[in-house]
Amino acid sequence: MNRLKRAGIIGTGSCLPARVMTNQEFESFIDTSDEWIRSHTGICERRIADSDIATSDLSAEAAVRALDNAGLKPEDIDLIIVSTVTPDMMFPSTACLVQDKIGAVNAAAFDLGAACTGFLYGLTVAQNFVAAGYYKNILVIGAETLSKIADYSDRNTCVLFGDGAGAAVVSEVPEEYGILSTCIGADGSGGDLLKLPAGGSRIPASAESLRDRLHYIKMDGSKVYRFAAKAMEMAAETALKKCGLNKSDINYLIPHQANIRIIDSAVKRLKISEDKVYINIDKYGNMSAASVAVALDEASRKGLLKDDDIIVLVAFGGGLTWGSAVIKWKAIGR
Ligand code: UT7
C-alpha cells in the first residue's frame, strides 16, 4: 500500500469588497447604536459587496492571489472547493463559476456547505485528497456575500455580517510540515438555530415566502453563543490530540470571527495569551466561511506565522458544525 502523503498550505489569498459599512450607518435605519454593536460583538465595520458583485467574483480574485502566492498557474489546479452559504445561484456550483473565471481548465469543482465551518471542512477534504495521492493541487475557498441574505430590518442579525473571500492552495509538502491533523463534526439537531428557511426544496420561493421574509438569515443568537466557545475548545483539543499535541503547543490561533466575546471565552478555555490570537472581526464582522480563510491570509502576509509554528485554525457554525486544523507552518511557495 502507498504511504499517505503530507498535505500543507503553500499559498493564500483574500479579497474584500472596497465598500466599508460602519456601525453608525445602521443607526439611521434600525434601533441600534455603535456602542451596542461594539460592546456586544467587537465589530466596528464590515465590507459590503456592490449589487453587481456575487460570491464567485470575490472567490475568483482570492483564488488568483492564492495561486500567485503559491507560484502556481490556474492549469496546475486539480480541484476547486468553494465553501459558502451564499452561492451565486442554486446551480451551477459557485466552484464551477470560479473554475471558468480563473481558467482552471484541469480542475474538478464543487461547493461545500458547512456554514461558518466551511473552510475547515474544505481543508479537511483537500488534505485527504492530497494525502491519498488522488490530486496534487487543490484550491480551497471560503467565500460569502452575506449582505445579500442579511435582513436589514432585523437588528438581531444584520449588524453581524460582512462580505469577503479567502483562498488557500493545498498541495503535497515535506513530511515535517503541513496539516498535522483536522477535526470536523456536526450536530444536526441544532439546525434550526441558524438558517435561511426558504429558496430550497422545503420552502420553494413564492409570494408567501417573500412576504414572510423567509429568504433572510434567521438566528437564535444566544443559543448559538452558548454552543460556540465550548465547540471551539472541543474542536481544537480534538485536532491537537489527534496529532499528539496539546493546548500548550499552540503558537498561534486563528479562530472564526463571529463575536469577540466568543473568541475571548475560547481563548481563556484554551489558555492561550491574547497576543497569539488573530483578530479582525472589528474590520469585517462575521464573514461565515470566509472568516478563517481571510484571517489566515492576513496573518500570513503580515509575517505573524513563523516557520515551525504550530498554528490552530478553529471554527463553529450553522448546522450546527465545528472544525479545527493543526498546521506546522512553513512559508513554502511564498
Ligand atoms: O458564525 C456563527 C453564527 N453566529 C454567531 O456566532 C452569533 C452568536 N451570538 C452572538 O454573537 C450574540 O448572541 C449576539 C451578538 C447575536 C447578541 O448578543 P447578546 O449579548 O447575546 O444579546 P441578547 O441576544 O441577549 O439580546 C440582548 C438585547 C435584546 O433586547 P431585549 O430583548 O433584552 O430588550 C436584543 O433585542 O439586545 C437587543 N439587541 C440589540 N440592541 C441594539 C439585539 N441586537 C441589537 C442591536 N442593537 N443590533
Boltz pocket constraint, residues with backbone or C-beta under 6 A from the ligand:
constraints:
  - pocket:
      binder: B
      contacts: [[A, 31], [A, 32], [A, 33], [A, 36], [A, 37], [A, 40], [A, 41], [A, 116], [A, 155], [A, 156], [A, 157], [A, 159], [A, 194], [A, 219], [A, 220], [A, 221], [A, 222], [A, 223], [A, 224], [A, 225], [A, 228], [A, 257], [A, 258], [A, 259], [A, 286], [A, 288], [A, 316], [A, 317], [A, 318]]
      max_distance: 6.0
